[in-house]
Amino acid sequence: MDQVIEKVNSLELVDEVLHFGKLGIFWGKLSEASYSKTAYHKNLLKMPFYRNITIRNANTFDKIGHFLKHNKKEIDNDIISKNQ
């Protein structure tokens, strides 16, 4: 993960904002008009690790977080039973 962060930090951003969070990299675009000029579009898509990551929009991320928060006990029990 450190290698990915280092690579992403080295990109020249064009009206983009980045936040490195605990669970992922949050990438924001300030204007849709220049999407094809973004570091994400021009550089990230071409990097070797791109195939090993997943990209989700904010709505999907929120839904996954909501699901995990409300189903944590069930998930924990599944993990425990699989490890026994």
PDB file of N, CA, C and O in Angstrom:
ATOM      1  N   MET A   1       0.815  -1.194   0.000  1.00  0.00           N
ATOM      2  CA  MET A   1       0.000   0.000   0.000  1.00  0.00           C
ATOM      3  C   MET A   1       0.858   1.257   0.000  1.00  0.00           C
ATOM      4  O   MET A   1       0.505   2.248  -0.640  1.00  0.00           O
ATOM      5  N   ASP A   2       1.978   1.229   0.709  1.00  0.00           N
ATOM      6  CA  ASP A   2       2.866   2.394   0.750  1.00  0.00           C
ATOM      7  C   ASP A   2       3.363   2.762  -0.639  1.00  0.00           C
ATOM      8  O   ASP A   2       3.512   3.940  -0.965  1.00  0.00           O
ATOM      9  N   GLN A   3       3.616   1.746  -1.451  1.00  0.00           N
ATOM     10  CA  GLN A   3       4.095   1.977  -2.813  1.00  0.00           C
ATOM     11  C   GLN A   3       3.022   2.676  -3.653  1.00  0.00           C
ATOM     12  O   GLN A   3       3.334   3.558  -4.453  1.00  0.00           O
ATOM     13  N   VAL A   4       1.777   2.285  -3.473  1.00  0.00           N
ATOM     14  CA  VAL A   4       0.661   2.905  -4.191  1.00  0.00           C
ATOM     15  C   VAL A   4       0.531   4.369  -3.759  1.00  0.00           C
ATOM     16  O   VAL A   4       0.393   5.254  -4.604  1.00  0.00           O
ATOM     17  N   ILE A   5       0.574   4.625  -2.457  1.00  0.00           N
ATOM     18  CA  ILE A   5       0.463   5.987  -1.943  1.00  0.00           C
ATOM     19  C   ILE A   5       1.596   6.854  -2.482  1.00  0.00           C
ATOM     20  O   ILE A   5       1.373   7.994  -2.887  1.00  0.00           O
ATOM     21  N   GLU A   6       2.797   6.314  -2.486  1.00  0.00           N
ATOM     22  CA  GLU A   6       3.950   7.066  -2.996  1.00  0.00           C
ATOM     23  C   GLU A   6       3.755   7.434  -4.469  1.00  0.00           C
ATOM     24  O   GLU A   6       4.017   8.566  -4.877  1.00  0.00           O
ATOM     25  N   LYS A   7       3.295   6.467  -5.255  1.00  0.00           N
ATOM     26  CA  LYS A   7       3.073   6.696  -6.688  1.00  0.00           C
ATOM     27  C   LYS A   7       1.985   7.739  -6.916  1.00  0.00           C
ATOM     28  O   LYS A   7       2.149   8.653  -7.725  1.00  0.00           O
ATOM     29  N   VAL A   8       0.868   7.595  -6.195  1.00  0.00           N
ATOM     30  CA  VAL A   8      -0.256   8.522  -6.353  1.00  0.00           C
ATOM     31  C   VAL A   8       0.157   9.929  -5.906  1.00  0.00           C
ATOM     32  O   VAL A   8      -0.224  10.915  -6.536  1.00  0.00           O
ATOM     33  N   ASN A   9       0.925  10.024  -4.832  1.00  0.00           N
ATOM     34  CA  ASN A   9       1.393  11.328  -4.349  1.00  0.00           C
ATOM     35  C   ASN A   9       2.285  12.034  -5.358  1.00  0.00           C
ATOM     36  O   ASN A   9       2.367  13.263  -5.357  1.00  0.00           O
ATOM     37  N   SER A  10       2.949  11.281  -6.211  1.00  0.00           N
ATOM     38  CA  SER A  10       3.867  11.876  -7.178  1.00  0.00           C
ATOM     39  C   SER A  10       3.157  12.401  -8.433  1.00  0.00           C
ATOM     40  O   SER A  10       3.788  13.054  -9.265  1.00  0.00           O
ATOM     41  N   LEU A  11       1.881  12.130  -8.577  1.00  0.00           N
ATOM     42  CA  LEU A  11       1.147  12.560  -9.766  1.00  0.00           C
ATOM     43  C   LEU A  11       0.857  14.058  -9.723  1.00  0.00           C
ATOM     44  O   LEU A  11       0.623  14.629  -8.658  1.00  0.00           O
ATOM     45  N   GLU A  12       0.875  14.671 -10.880  1.00  0.00           N
ATOM     46  CA  GLU A  12       0.515  16.086 -10.995  1.00  0.00           C
ATOM     47  C   GLU A  12      -1.003  16.180 -11.096  1.00  0.00           C
ATOM     48  O   GLU A  12      -1.599  15.686 -12.053  1.00  0.00           O
ATOM     49  N   LEU A  13      -1.617  16.808 -10.118  1.00  0.00           N
ATOM     50  CA  LEU A  13      -3.072  16.880 -10.065  1.00  0.00           C
ATOM     51  C   LEU A  13      -3.594  18.113 -10.793  1.00  0.00           C
ATOM     52  O   LEU A  13      -3.031  19.203 -10.687  1.00  0.00           O
ATOM     53  N   VAL A  14      -4.684  17.916 -11.536  1.00  0.00           N
ATOM     54  CA  VAL A  14      -5.352  19.012 -12.241  1.00  0.00           C
ATOM     55  C   VAL A  14      -6.767  19.106 -11.678  1.00  0.00           C
ATOM     56  O   VAL A  14      -7.582  18.217 -11.928  1.00  0.00           O
ATOM     57  N   ASP A  15      -7.070  20.127 -10.946  1.00  0.00           N
ATOM     58  CA  ASP A  15      -8.332  20.345 -10.231  1.00  0.00           C
ATOM     59  C   ASP A  15      -8.883  19.070  -9.587  1.00  0.00           C
ATOM     60  O   ASP A  15     -10.065  18.748  -9.707  1.00  0.00           O
ATOM     61  N   GLU A  16      -7.993  18.364  -8.906  1.00  0.00           N
ATOM     62  CA  GLU A  16      -8.333  17.128  -8.193  1.00  0.00           C
ATOM     63  C   GLU A  16      -7.901  17.274  -6.737  1.00  0.00           C
ATOM     64  O   GLU A  16      -6.987  18.037  -6.423  1.00  0.00           O
ATOM     65  N   VAL A  17      -8.554  16.552  -5.873  1.00  0.00           N
ATOM     66  CA  VAL A  17      -8.160  16.513  -4.467  1.00  0.00           C
ATOM     67  C   VAL A  17      -8.030  15.058  -4.043  1.00  0.00           C
ATOM     68  O   VAL A  17      -8.783  14.193  -4.491  1.00  0.00           O
ATOM     69  N   LEU A  18      -7.061  14.807  -3.174  1.00  0.00           N
ATOM     70  CA  LEU A  18      -6.812  13.457  -2.659  1.00  0.00           C
ATOM     71  C   LEU A  18      -6.872  13.451  -1.145  1.00  0.00           C
ATOM     72  O   LEU A  18      -6.488  14.415  -0.483  1.00  0.00           O
ATOM     73  N   HIS A  19      -7.362  12.345  -0.613  1.00  0.00           N
ATOM     74  CA  HIS A  19      -7.301  12.120   0.829  1.00  0.00           C
ATOM     75  C   HIS A  19      -6.947  10.649   1.024  1.00  0.00           C
ATOM     76  O   HIS A  19      -7.619   9.766   0.491  1.00  0.00           O
ATOM     77  N   PHE A  20      -5.895  10.391   1.787  1.00  0.00           N
ATOM     78  CA  PHE A  20      -5.497   9.026   2.093  1.00  0.00           C
ATOM     79  C   PHE A  20      -6.130   8.657   3.421  1.00  0.00           C
ATOM     80  O   PHE A  20      -5.689   9.113   4.476  1.00  0.00           O
ATOM     81  N   GLY A  21      -7.152   7.841   3.369  1.00  0.00           N
ATOM     82  CA  GLY A  21      -7.859   7.427   4.564  1.00  0.00           C
ATOM     83  C   GLY A  21      -7.414   6.062   5.035  1.00  0.00           C
ATOM     84  O   GLY A  21      -6.565   5.420   4.416  1.00  0.00           O
ATOM     85  N   LYS A  22      -7.990   5.631   6.125  1.00  0.00           N
ATOM     86  CA  LYS A  22      -7.675   4.335   6.712  1.00  0.00           C
ATOM     87  C   LYS A  22      -8.078   3.184   5.783  1.00  0.00           C
ATOM     88  O   LYS A  22      -7.399   2.159   5.723  1.00  0.00           O
ATOM     89  N   LEU A  23      -9.183   3.364   5.066  1.00  0.00           N
ATOM     90  CA  LEU A  23      -9.714   2.289   4.227  1.00  0.00           C
ATOM     91  C   LEU A  23      -9.473   2.471   2.738  1.00  0.00           C
ATOM     92  O   LEU A  23      -9.825   1.601   1.942  1.00  0.00           O
ATOM     93  N   GLY A  24      -8.885   3.577   2.360  1.00  0.00           N
ATOM     94  CA  GLY A  24      -8.663   3.764   0.933  1.00  0.00           C
ATOM     95  C   GLY A  24      -8.215   5.168   0.595  1.00  0.00           C
ATOM     96  O   GLY A  24      -8.015   6.016   1.464  1.00  0.00           O
ATOM     97  N   ILE A  25      -8.066   5.379  -0.693  1.00  0.00           N
ATOM     98  CA  ILE A  25      -7.712   6.688  -1.214  1.00  0.00           C
ATOM     99  C   ILE A  25      -8.993   7.307  -1.758  1.00  0.00           C
ATOM    100  O   ILE A  25      -9.684   6.703  -2.579  1.00  0.00           O
ATOM    101  N   PHE A  26      -9.301   8.502  -1.299  1.00  0.00           N
ATOM    102  CA  PHE A  26     -10.491   9.203  -1.754  1.00  0.00           C
ATOM    103  C   PHE A  26     -10.050  10.258  -2.754  1.00  0.00           C
ATOM    104  O   PHE A  26      -9.275  11.159  -2.434  1.00  0.00           O
ATOM    105  N   TRP A  27     -10.557  10.128  -3.966  1.00  0.00           N
ATOM    106  CA  TRP A  27     -10.121  10.975  -5.071  1.00  0.00           C
ATOM    107  C   TRP A  27     -11.295  11.804  -5.525  1.00  0.00           C
ATOM    108  O   TRP A  27     -12.325  11.262  -5.927  1.00  0.00           O
ATOM    109  N   GLY A  28     -11.154  13.103  -5.467  1.00  0.00           N
ATOM    110  CA  GLY A  28     -12.242  13.986  -5.870  1.00  0.00           C
ATOM    111  C   GLY A  28     -11.887  14.798  -7.101  1.00  0.00           C
ATOM    112  O   GLY A  28     -10.740  15.199  -7.294  1.00  0.00           O
ATOM    113  N   LYS A  29     -12.875  15.027  -7.913  1.00  0.00           N
ATOM    114  CA  LYS A  29     -12.718  15.807  -9.138  1.00  0.00           C
ATOM    115  C   LYS A  29     -13.561  17.066  -8.977  1.00  0.00           C
ATOM    116  O   LYS A  29     -14.756  16.983  -8.694  1.00  0.00           O
ATOM    117  N   LEU A  30     -12.945  18.228  -9.156  1.00  0.00           N
ATOM    118  CA  LEU A  30     -13.649  19.485  -8.942  1.00  0.00           C
ATOM    119  C   LEU A  30     -14.522  19.873 -10.134  1.00  0.00           C
ATOM    120  O   LEU A  30     -15.506  20.594  -9.969  1.00  0.00           O
ATOM    121  N   SER A  31     -14.172  19.404 -11.329  1.00  0.00           N
ATOM    122  CA  SER A  31     -14.945  19.746 -12.519  1.00  0.00           C
ATOM    123  C   SER A  31     -14.972  18.559 -13.468  1.00  0.00           C
ATOM    124  O   SER A  31     -13.923  18.008 -13.800  1.00  0.00           O
ATOM    125  N   GLU A  32     -16.151  18.164 -13.906  1.00  0.00           N
ATOM    126  CA  GLU A  32     -16.263  17.040 -14.844  1.00  0.00           C
ATOM    127  C   GLU A  32     -15.829  17.431 -16.251  1.00  0.00           C
ATOM    128  O   GLU A  32     -15.539  16.561 -17.073  1.00  0.00           O
ATOM    129  N   ALA A  33     -15.781  18.712 -16.533  1.00  0.00           N
ATOM    130  CA  ALA A  33     -15.450  19.182 -17.881  1.00  0.00           C
ATOM    131  C   ALA A  33     -14.050  18.762 -18.338  1.00  0.00           C
ATOM    132  O   ALA A  33     -13.822  18.545 -19.528  1.00  0.00           O
ATOM    133  N   SER A  34     -13.123  18.650 -17.400  1.00  0.00           N
ATOM    134  CA  SER A  34     -11.743  18.320 -17.774  1.00  0.00           C
ATOM    135  C   SER A  34     -11.313  16.934 -17.292  1.00  0.00           C
ATOM    136  O   SER A  34     -10.139  16.719 -16.991  1.00  0.00           O
ATOM    137  N   TYR A  35     -12.247  16.006 -17.220  1.00  0.00           N
ATOM    138  CA  TYR A  35     -11.938  14.663 -16.703  1.00  0.00           C
ATOM    139  C   TYR A  35     -10.778  14.010 -17.442  1.00  0.00           C
ATOM    140  O   TYR A  35      -9.919  13.388 -16.818  1.00  0.00           O
ATOM    141  N   SER A  36     -10.745  14.146 -18.767  1.00  0.00           N
ATOM    142  CA  SER A  36      -9.698  13.470 -19.550  1.00  0.00           C
ATOM    143  C   SER A  36      -8.309  14.029 -19.283  1.00  0.00           C
ATOM    144  O   SER A  36      -7.319  13.428 -19.702  1.00  0.00           O
ATOM    145  N   LYS A  37      -8.209  15.161 -18.599  1.00  0.00           N
ATOM    146  CA  LYS A  37      -6.912  15.757 -18.278  1.00  0.00           C
ATOM    147  C   LYS A  37      -6.447  15.427 -16.863  1.00  0.00           C
ATOM    148  O   LYS A  37      -5.378  15.873 -16.447  1.00  0.00           O
ATOM    149  N   THR A  38      -7.222  14.667 -16.132  1.00  0.00           N
ATOM    150  CA  THR A  38      -6.874  14.376 -14.737  1.00  0.00           C
ATOM    151  C   THR A  38      -5.735  13.383 -14.625  1.00  0.00           C
ATOM    152  O   THR A  38      -5.492  12.591 -15.535  1.00  0.00           O
ATOM    153  N   ALA A  39      -5.039  13.434 -13.502  1.00  0.00           N
ATOM    154  CA  ALA A  39      -3.970  12.477 -13.224  1.00  0.00           C
ATOM    155  C   ALA A  39      -4.539  11.062 -13.171  1.00  0.00           C
ATOM    156  O   ALA A  39      -3.906  10.103 -13.610  1.00  0.00           O
ATOM    157  N   TYR A  40      -5.748  10.957 -12.623  1.00  0.00           N
ATOM    158  CA  TYR A  40      -6.405   9.645 -12.557  1.00  0.00           C
ATOM    159  C   TYR A  40      -6.558   9.070 -13.960  1.00  0.00           C
ATOM    160  O   TYR A  40      -6.168   7.931 -14.216  1.00  0.00           O
ATOM    161  N   HIS A  41      -7.111   9.839 -14.844  1.00  0.00           N
ATOM    162  CA  HIS A  41      -7.387   9.370 -16.210  1.00  0.00           C
ATOM    163  C   HIS A  41      -6.104   9.178 -17.012  1.00  0.00           C
ATOM    164  O   HIS A  41      -5.970   8.189 -17.732  1.00  0.00           O
ATOM    165  N   LYS A  42      -5.169  10.101 -16.900  1.00  0.00           N
ATOM    166  CA  LYS A  42      -3.947  10.066 -17.712  1.00  0.00           C
ATOM    167  C   LYS A  42      -2.888   9.105 -17.182  1.00  0.00           C
ATOM    168  O   LYS A  42      -2.140   8.524 -17.968  1.00  0.00           O
ATOM    169  N   ASN A  43      -2.812   8.926 -15.865  1.00  0.00           N
ATOM    170  CA  ASN A  43      -1.706   8.155 -15.285  1.00  0.00           C
ATOM    171  C   ASN A  43      -2.122   6.907 -14.532  1.00  0.00           C
ATOM    172  O   ASN A  43      -1.603   5.821 -14.791  1.00  0.00           O
ATOM    173  N   LEU A  44      -3.051   7.052 -13.607  1.00  0.00           N
ATOM    174  CA  LEU A  44      -3.399   5.941 -12.725  1.00  0.00           C
ATOM    175  C   LEU A  44      -3.888   4.720 -13.492  1.00  0.00           C
ATOM    176  O   LEU A  44      -3.525   3.591 -13.162  1.00  0.00           O
ATOM    177  N   LEU A  45      -4.703   4.939 -14.505  1.00  0.00           N
ATOM    178  CA  LEU A  45      -5.247   3.824 -15.283  1.00  0.00           C
ATOM    179  C   LEU A  45      -4.153   2.984 -15.943  1.00  0.00           C
ATOM    180  O   LEU A  45      -4.369   1.814 -16.260  1.00  0.00           O
ATOM    181  N   LYS A  46      -2.991   3.578 -16.147  1.00  0.00           N
ATOM    182  CA  LYS A  46      -1.897   2.901 -16.850  1.00  0.00           C
ATOM    183  C   LYS A  46      -0.873   2.258 -15.922  1.00  0.00           C
ATOM    184  O   LYS A  46       0.067   1.613 -16.386  1.00  0.00           O
ATOM    185  N   MET A  47      -1.048   2.428 -14.633  1.00  0.00           N
ATOM    186  CA  MET A  47      -0.067   1.889 -13.683  1.00  0.00           C
ATOM    187  C   MET A  47      -0.289   0.398 -13.452  1.00  0.00           C
ATOM    188  O   MET A  47      -1.426  -0.072 -13.482  1.00  0.00           O
ATOM    189  N   PRO A  48       0.787  -0.344 -13.224  1.00  0.00           N
ATOM    190  CA  PRO A  48       0.695  -1.804 -13.089  1.00  0.00           C
ATOM    191  C   PRO A  48      -0.243  -2.278 -11.978  1.00  0.00           C
ATOM    192  O   PRO A  48      -0.897  -3.309 -12.133  1.00  0.00           O
ATOM    193  N   PHE A  49      -0.323  -1.558 -10.876  1.00  0.00           N
ATOM    194  CA  PHE A  49      -1.155  -1.991  -9.759  1.00  0.00           C
ATOM    195  C   PHE A  49      -2.637  -1.724  -9.983  1.00  0.00           C
ATOM    196  O   PHE A  49      -3.465  -2.189  -9.200  1.00  0.00           O
ATOM    197  N   TYR A  50      -2.998  -0.981 -11.042  1.00  0.00           N
ATOM    198  CA  TYR A  50      -4.393  -0.592 -11.254  1.00  0.00           C
ATOM    199  C   TYR A  50      -5.325  -1.801 -11.323  1.00  0.00           C
ATOM    200  O   TYR A  50      -6.469  -1.726 -10.875  1.00  0.00           O
ATOM    201  N   ARG A  51      -4.855  -2.890 -11.869  1.00  0.00           N
ATOM    202  CA  ARG A  51      -5.678  -4.105 -11.986  1.00  0.00           C
ATOM    203  C   ARG A  51      -5.946  -4.762 -10.638  1.00  0.00           C
ATOM    204  O   ARG A  51      -6.845  -5.595 -10.521  1.00  0.00           O
ATOM    205  N   ASN A  52      -5.180  -4.396  -9.632  1.00  0.00           N
ATOM    206  CA  ASN A  52      -5.319  -5.001  -8.308  1.00  0.00           C
ATOM    207  C   ASN A  52      -6.099  -4.137  -7.326  1.00  0.00           C
ATOM    208  O   ASN A  52      -6.209  -4.481  -6.150  1.00  0.00           O
ATOM    209  N   ILE A  53      -6.635  -3.032  -7.793  1.00  0.00           N
ATOM    210  CA  ILE A  53      -7.407  -2.163  -6.905  1.00  0.00           C
ATOM    211  C   ILE A  53      -8.848  -2.091  -7.397  1.00  0.00           C
ATOM    212  O   ILE A  53      -9.152  -2.499  -8.518  1.00  0.00           O
ATOM    213  N   THR A  54      -9.706  -1.584  -6.572  1.00  0.00           N
ATOM    214  CA  THR A  54     -11.097  -1.415  -6.957  1.00  0.00           C
ATOM    215  C   THR A  54     -11.472   0.058  -6.786  1.00  0.00           C
ATOM    216  O   THR A  54     -11.075   0.712  -5.822  1.00  0.00           O
ATOM    217  N   ILE A  55     -12.233   0.550  -7.728  1.00  0.00           N
ATOM    218  CA  ILE A  55     -12.666   1.939  -7.718  1.00  0.00           C
ATOM    219  C   ILE A  55     -14.168   1.961  -7.471  1.00  0.00           C
ATOM    220  O   ILE A  55     -14.922   1.274  -8.159  1.00  0.00           O
ATOM    221  N   ARG A  56     -14.596   2.731  -6.511  1.00  0.00           N
ATOM    222  CA  ARG A  56     -16.021   2.847  -6.185  1.00  0.00           C
ATOM    223  C   ARG A  56     -16.379   4.314  -6.014  1.00  0.00           C
ATOM    224  O   ARG A  56     -15.570   5.103  -5.528  1.00  0.00           O
ATOM    225  N   ASN A  57     -17.588   4.677  -6.414  1.00  0.00           N
ATOM    226  CA  ASN A  57     -18.014   6.049  -6.182  1.00  0.00           C
ATOM    227  C   ASN A  57     -18.472   6.210  -4.735  1.00  0.00           C
ATOM    228  O   ASN A  57     -18.570   5.233  -3.993  1.00  0.00           O
ATOM    229  N   ALA A  58     -18.747   7.443  -4.344  1.00  0.00           N
ATOM    230  CA  ALA A  58     -19.079   7.733  -2.943  1.00  0.00           C
ATOM    231  C   ALA A  58     -20.334   6.999  -2.484  1.00  0.00           C
ATOM    232  O   ALA A  58     -20.385   6.517  -1.352  1.00  0.00           O
ATOM    233  N   ASN A  59     -21.341   6.906  -3.339  1.00  0.00           N
ATOM    234  CA  ASN A  59     -22.581   6.226  -2.946  1.00  0.00           C
ATOM    235  C   ASN A  59     -22.336   4.747  -2.653  1.00  0.00           C
ATOM    236  O   ASN A  59     -22.837   4.219  -1.660  1.00  0.00           O
ATOM    237  N   THR A  60     -21.579   4.089  -3.500  1.00  0.00           N
ATOM    238  CA  THR A  60     -21.284   2.669  -3.296  1.00  0.00           C
ATOM    239  C   THR A  60     -20.451   2.481  -2.035  1.00  0.00           C
ATOM    240  O   THR A  60     -20.699   1.560  -1.257  1.00  0.00           O
ATOM    241  N   PHE A  61     -19.469   3.344  -1.833  1.00  0.00           N
ATOM    242  CA  PHE A  61     -18.633   3.268  -0.645  1.00  0.00           C
ATOM    243  C   PHE A  61     -19.487   3.403   0.610  1.00  0.00           C
ATOM    244  O   PHE A  61     -19.319   2.644   1.564  1.00  0.00           O
ATOM    245  N   ASP A  62     -20.405   4.372   0.611  1.00  0.00           N
ATOM    246  CA  ASP A  62     -21.295   4.570   1.766  1.00  0.00           C
ATOM    247  C   ASP A  62     -22.173   3.347   2.014  1.00  0.00           C
ATOM    248  O   ASP A  62     -22.371   2.953   3.164  1.00  0.00           O
ATOM    249  N   LYS A  63     -22.696   2.748   0.961  1.00  0.00           N
ATOM    250  CA  LYS A  63     -23.561   1.564   1.105  1.00  0.00           C
ATOM    251  C   LYS A  63     -22.778   0.378   1.660  1.00  0.00           C
ATOM    252  O   LYS A  63     -23.283  -0.360   2.507  1.00  0.00           O
ATOM    253  N   ILE A  64     -21.555   0.193   1.189  1.00  0.00           N
ATOM    254  CA  ILE A  64     -20.717  -0.897   1.696  1.00  0.00           C
ATOM    255  C   ILE A  64     -20.420  -0.663   3.180  1.00  0.00           C
ATOM    256  O   ILE A  64     -20.507  -1.590   3.985  1.00  0.00           O
ATOM    257  N   GLY A  65     -20.069   0.576   3.541  1.00  0.00           N
ATOM    258  CA  GLY A  65     -19.804   0.910   4.940  1.00  0.00           C
ATOM    259  C   GLY A  65     -21.018   0.688   5.819  1.00  0.00           C
ATOM    260  O   GLY A  65     -20.897   0.157   6.923  1.00  0.00           O
ATOM    261  N   HIS A  66     -22.186   1.088   5.343  1.00  0.00           N
ATOM    262  CA  HIS A  66     -23.433   0.890   6.083  1.00  0.00           C
ATOM    263  C   HIS A  66     -23.700  -0.601   6.287  1.00  0.00           C
ATOM    264  O   HIS A  66     -24.062  -1.035   7.381  1.00  0.00           O
ATOM    265  N   PHE A  67     -23.518  -1.375   5.219  1.00  0.00           N
ATOM    266  CA  PHE A  67     -23.728  -2.823   5.291  1.00  0.00           C
ATOM    267  C   PHE A  67     -22.783  -3.450   6.319  1.00  0.00           C
ATOM    268  O   PHE A  67     -23.208  -4.240   7.162  1.00  0.00           O
ATOM    269  N   LEU A  68     -21.512  -3.095   6.241  1.00  0.00           N
ATOM    270  CA  LEU A  68     -20.529  -3.676   7.163  1.00  0.00           C
ATOM    271  C   LEU A  68     -20.808  -3.277   8.611  1.00  0.00           C
ATOM    272  O   LEU A  68     -20.668  -4.094   9.521  1.00  0.00           O
ATOM    273  N   LYS A  69     -21.198  -2.039   8.819  1.00  0.00           N
ATOM    274  CA  LYS A  69     -21.480  -1.562  10.174  1.00  0.00           C
ATOM    275  C   LYS A  69     -22.658  -2.313  10.789  1.00  0.00           C
ATOM    276  O   LYS A  69     -22.619  -2.680  11.964  1.00  0.00           O
ATOM    277  N   HIS A  70     -23.696  -2.540  10.003  1.00  0.00           N
ATOM    278  CA  HIS A  70     -24.903  -3.164  10.534  1.00  0.00           C
ATOM    279  C   HIS A  70     -24.851  -4.693  10.514  1.00  0.00           C
ATOM    280  O   HIS A  70     -25.694  -5.350  11.126  1.00  0.00           O
ATOM    281  N   ASN A  71     -23.892  -5.246   9.833  1.00  0.00           N
ATOM    282  CA  ASN A  71     -23.784  -6.703   9.753  1.00  0.00           C
ATOM    283  C   ASN A  71     -22.482  -7.208  10.359  1.00  0.00           C
ATOM    284  O   ASN A  71     -22.092  -8.350  10.116  1.00  0.00           O
ATOM    285  N   LYS A  72     -21.806  -6.378  11.139  1.00  0.00           N
ATOM    286  CA  LYS A  72     -20.513  -6.731  11.717  1.00  0.00           C
ATOM    287  C   LYS A  72     -20.572  -8.014  12.552  1.00  0.00           C
ATOM    288  O   LYS A  72     -19.698  -8.872  12.428  1.00  0.00           O
ATOM    289  N   LYS A  73     -21.584  -8.150  13.391  1.00  0.00           N
ATOM    290  CA  LYS A  73     -21.693  -9.326  14.249  1.00  0.00           C
ATOM    291  C   LYS A  73     -21.811 -10.595  13.409  1.00  0.00           C
ATOM    292  O   LYS A  73     -21.159 -11.596  13.704  1.00  0.00           O
ATOM    293  N   GLU A  74     -22.634 -10.559  12.371  1.00  0.00           N
ATOM    294  CA  GLU A  74     -22.795 -11.721  11.486  1.00  0.00           C
ATOM    295  C   GLU A  74     -21.491 -12.033  10.761  1.00  0.00           C
ATOM    296  O   GLU A  74     -21.113 -13.198  10.630  1.00  0.00           O
ATOM    297  N   ILE A  75     -20.809 -11.002  10.292  1.00  0.00           N
ATOM    298  CA  ILE A  75     -19.533 -11.196   9.589  1.00  0.00           C
ATOM    299  C   ILE A  75     -18.501 -11.790  10.536  1.00  0.00           C
ATOM    300  O   ILE A  75     -17.795 -12.730  10.173  1.00  0.00           O
ATOM    301  N   ASP A  76     -18.407 -11.244  11.755  1.00  0.00           N
ATOM    302  CA  ASP A  76     -17.462 -11.769  12.747  1.00  0.00           C
ATOM    303  C   ASP A  76     -17.746 -13.241  13.051  1.00  0.00           C
ATOM    304  O   ASP A  76     -16.815 -14.043  13.136  1.00  0.00           O
ATOM    305  N   ASN A  77     -19.020 -13.605  13.215  1.00  0.00           N
ATOM    306  CA  ASN A  77     -19.391 -14.997  13.487  1.00  0.00           C
ATOM    307  C   ASN A  77     -19.022 -15.910  12.320  1.00  0.00           C
ATOM    308  O   ASN A  77     -18.568 -17.035  12.532  1.00  0.00           O
ATOM    309  N   ASP A  78     -19.214 -15.431  11.083  1.00  0.00           N
ATOM    310  CA  ASP A  78     -18.836 -16.216   9.907  1.00  0.00           C
ATOM    311  C   ASP A  78     -17.325 -16.465   9.872  1.00  0.00           C
ATOM    312  O   ASP A  78     -16.873 -17.570   9.572  1.00  0.00           O
ATOM    313  N   ILE A  79     -16.569 -15.438  10.179  1.00  0.00           N
ATOM    314  CA  ILE A  79     -15.104 -15.561  10.186  1.00  0.00           C
ATOM    315  C   ILE A  79     -14.667 -16.552  11.251  1.00  0.00           C
ATOM    316  O   ILE A  79     -13.813 -17.402  10.998  1.00  0.00           O
ATOM    317  N   ILE A  80     -15.243 -16.450  12.433  1.00  0.00           N
ATOM    318  CA  ILE A  80     -14.896 -17.361  13.536  1.00  0.00           C
ATOM    319  C   ILE A  80     -15.221 -18.798  13.154  1.00  0.00           C
ATOM    320  O   ILE A  80     -14.397 -19.690  13.357  1.00  0.00           O
ATOM    321  N   SER A  81     -16.422 -19.040  12.599  1.00  0.00           N
ATOM    322  CA  SER A  81     -16.804 -20.399  12.273  1.00  0.00           C
ATOM    323  C   SER A  81     -15.952 -20.980  11.144  1.00  0.00           C
ATOM    324  O   SER A  81     -15.711 -22.187  11.119  1.00  0.00           O
ATOM    325  N   LYS A  82     -15.494 -20.142  10.208  1.00  0.00           N
ATOM    326  CA  LYS A  82     -14.629 -20.620   9.128  1.00  0.00           C
ATOM    327  C   LYS A  82     -13.233 -20.950   9.620  1.00  0.00           C
ATOM    328  O   LYS A  82     -12.554 -21.796   9.038  1.00  0.00           O
ATOM    329  N   ASN A  83     -12.796 -20.293  10.686  1.00  0.00           N
ATOM    330  CA  ASN A  83     -11.459 -20.520  11.232  1.00  0.00           C
ATOM    331  C   ASN A  83     -11.407 -21.668  12.231  1.00  0.00           C
ATOM    332  O   ASN A  83     -10.328 -22.015  12.711  1.00  0.00           O
ATOM    333  N   GLN A  84     -12.533 -22.255  12.548  1.00  0.00           N
ATOM    334  CA  GLN A  84     -12.538 -23.352  13.530  1.00  0.00           C
ATOM    335  C   GLN A  84     -12.344 -24.681  12.852  1.00  0.00           C
ATOM    336  O   GLN A  84     -12.321 -25.716  13.518  1.00  0.00           O
TER     337      GLN A  84
END
